[in-house]
Amino acid sequence: MNQGGRPTILVTGASGLLGFSLQREFEGDSRLLMPDLDVFDILRRRETEEWIADHRPDLVIHCAAYTAVDKAEEEPAAAFALNRDGTAAVVAGANLCGAPVVYISSDYVFDGRKGTPYTEDDPPAPQGVYAASKFAGEEVVRGLTADHLVVRTAWIFGPGRPNFVLAMARRAEAGTPVRVVDDQTGSPTYTPHLARGIRRLWKAGARGTFHVVNSGRASWFDLTRETYRLAGADPRLVSTQSTAELGRPAPRPAFSVLDNGRYSRATGATLPDWREGLADYFSLRDSW
Ligand SMILES: NC(=O)c1ccc[n+]([C@@H]2O[C@H](COP(=O)([O-])OP(=O)(O)OC[C@H]3O[C@@H](n4cnc5c(N)ncnc54)[C@H](OP(=O)(O)O)[C@@H]3O)[C@@H](O)[C@H]2O)c1
């Protein structure tokens, strides 16, 4: 802890979608380190470890990842290099200066067959390459340090970076009809709410694995219909499609709603319903 008690926090992948909201959440009372790829490339293990050890953060929030779910099926080595081996480099650097690590993981570690919300005690069974690489990253974190939070989240949207909701909102504004899958159900999550949840876990001194998602559940179809409604477009422009019809290369869980109970017990807080997050995102519409 330095500079008048302001903690120094390293956010890896700070230029990404979640990174944007983490910056907003922590910048008021922390010194943020958000290095660019040209000085901080987690594929370069030794430099990554040295950079972290030299800058001595009090906390590392590790968001940098290979996130192209479908492309990962064609390039598994690249996905594992970033999500497993890159994570190992980040944790090794954090260990050199005794910093706890928050690793951001995914609902896709589950196979989607359970049918009721997944708790942290449910066994992961990742289906695609991206999912397997994210789970491998989790295992690396657990193996290298007890001083960790593995935060599983899902279907994120929010300000600062293109995302699914923004893409649908643009189509709504143009009055374009869309077909969207209605046979995948999950936990859409608003990045400012997620960033607040991560802060709460850290402040509570929690360690271990936590599911942090907005309350409620939705299919991609539900999420898109609500997006069209808020955009002032006719929700009947949104029609359904099956996952099989869409034919994406990577498998996705049919049901990956996450249970937030452990998070609530640790922090005394609950995350708002995803519709509240969506409405808040629309309140920022002028800055999109
Ligand atoms: N998106 C979702 O719906 C979702 C759902 C569940 C979990 N997650 C997880 O949440 C985390 C954040 O996701 P996101 O959507 O915010 O990701 P994102 O927008 O795709 O951002 C990924 C970040 O990683 C950085 N990065 C890529 N290669 C790197 C390297 N070699 N070294 C250092 N940084 C590198 C990128 O930098 P550049 O911008 O310079 O390329 C970018 O800042 C990820 O761990 C993801 O797996 C996401």
PDBQT file of the ligand as one rigid body, heavy atoms in Angstrom, charges set to zero:
ROOT
HETATM    1  N1  LIG A 301     -17.177 -11.413 -23.053  1.00  0.00    +0.000 N 
HETATM    2  C1  LIG A 301     -17.920 -12.240 -22.312  1.00  0.00    +0.000 C 
HETATM    3  O1  LIG A 301     -19.134 -12.373 -22.494  1.00  0.00    +0.000 OA
HETATM    4  C2  LIG A 301     -17.272 -13.006 -21.182  1.00  0.00    +0.000 A 
HETATM    5  C3  LIG A 301     -18.046 -13.933 -20.465  1.00  0.00    +0.000 A 
HETATM    6  C4  LIG A 301     -17.437 -14.626 -19.406  1.00  0.00    +0.000 A 
HETATM    7  C5  LIG A 301     -16.126 -14.391 -19.078  1.00  0.00    +0.000 A 
HETATM    8  N2  LIG A 301     -15.391 -13.491 -19.814  1.00  0.00    +0.000 N 
HETATM    9  C6  LIG A 301     -13.998 -13.281 -19.426  1.00  0.00    +0.000 C 
HETATM   10  O2  LIG A 301     -13.887 -11.953 -18.928  1.00  0.00    +0.000 OA
HETATM   11  C7  LIG A 301     -12.584 -11.447 -19.204  1.00  0.00    +0.000 C 
HETATM   12  C8  LIG A 301     -12.698 -10.109 -19.898  1.00  0.00    +0.000 C 
HETATM   13  O3  LIG A 301     -13.412 -10.293 -21.122  1.00  0.00    +0.000 OA
HETATM   14  P1  LIG A 301     -13.603  -9.093 -22.148  1.00  0.00    +0.000 P 
HETATM   15  O4  LIG A 301     -14.828  -9.424 -22.956  1.00  0.00    +0.000 OA
HETATM   16  O5  LIG A 301     -13.485  -7.797 -21.416  1.00  0.00    +0.000 OA
HETATM   17  O6  LIG A 301     -12.326  -9.320 -23.085  1.00  0.00    +0.000 OA
HETATM   18  P2  LIG A 301     -11.887  -8.484 -24.378  1.00  0.00    +0.000 P 
HETATM   19  O7  LIG A 301     -12.740  -7.261 -24.545  1.00  0.00    +0.000 OA
HETATM   20  O8  LIG A 301     -11.771  -9.461 -25.498  1.00  0.00    +0.000 OA
HETATM   21  O9  LIG A 301     -10.436  -7.992 -23.964  1.00  0.00    +0.000 OA
HETATM   22  C9  LIG A 301      -9.354  -8.868 -23.885  1.00  0.00    +0.000 C 
HETATM   23  C10 LIG A 301      -8.170  -8.071 -23.410  1.00  0.00    +0.000 C 
HETATM   24  O10 LIG A 301      -7.016  -8.927 -23.407  1.00  0.00    +0.000 OA
HETATM   25  C11 LIG A 301      -5.934  -8.197 -23.958  1.00  0.00    +0.000 C 
HETATM   26  N3  LIG A 301      -4.915  -9.092 -24.500  1.00  0.00    +0.000 N 
HETATM   27  C12 LIG A 301      -5.020  -9.908 -25.584  1.00  0.00    +0.000 A 
HETATM   28  N4  LIG A 301      -3.847 -10.557 -25.788  1.00  0.00    +0.000 NA
HETATM   29  C13 LIG A 301      -2.996 -10.137 -24.804  1.00  0.00    +0.000 A 
HETATM   30  C14 LIG A 301      -1.641 -10.436 -24.487  1.00  0.00    +0.000 A 
HETATM   31  N5  LIG A 301      -0.912 -11.310 -25.205  1.00  0.00    +0.000 N 
HETATM   32  N6  LIG A 301      -1.072  -9.813 -23.418  1.00  0.00    +0.000 NA
HETATM   33  C15 LIG A 301      -1.770  -8.919 -22.687  1.00  0.00    +0.000 A 
HETATM   34  N7  LIG A 301      -3.062  -8.585 -22.950  1.00  0.00    +0.000 NA
HETATM   35  C16 LIG A 301      -3.668  -9.193 -24.002  1.00  0.00    +0.000 A 
HETATM   36  C17 LIG A 301      -6.589  -7.354 -25.050  1.00  0.00    +0.000 C 
HETATM   37  O11 LIG A 301      -5.714  -6.312 -25.443  1.00  0.00    +0.000 OA
HETATM   38  P3  LIG A 301      -5.899  -5.608 -26.893  1.00  0.00    +0.000 P 
HETATM   39  O12 LIG A 301      -7.183  -4.848 -26.811  1.00  0.00    +0.000 OA
HETATM   40  O13 LIG A 301      -4.683  -4.742 -26.998  1.00  0.00    +0.000 OA
HETATM   41  O14 LIG A 301      -5.917  -6.736 -27.886  1.00  0.00    +0.000 OA
HETATM   42  C18 LIG A 301      -7.825  -6.868 -24.299  1.00  0.00    +0.000 C 
HETATM   43  O15 LIG A 301      -7.501  -5.774 -23.477  1.00  0.00    +0.000 OA
HETATM   44  C19 LIG A 301     -11.875 -12.525 -20.038  1.00  0.00    +0.000 C 
HETATM   45  O16 LIG A 301     -11.079 -13.291 -19.166  1.00  0.00    +0.000 OA
HETATM   46  C20 LIG A 301     -13.009 -13.373 -20.577  1.00  0.00    +0.000 C 
HETATM   47  O17 LIG A 301     -12.603 -14.705 -20.809  1.00  0.00    +0.000 OA
HETATM   48  C21 LIG A 301     -15.943 -12.789 -20.835  1.00  0.00    +0.000 A 
ENDROOT
TORSDOF 0
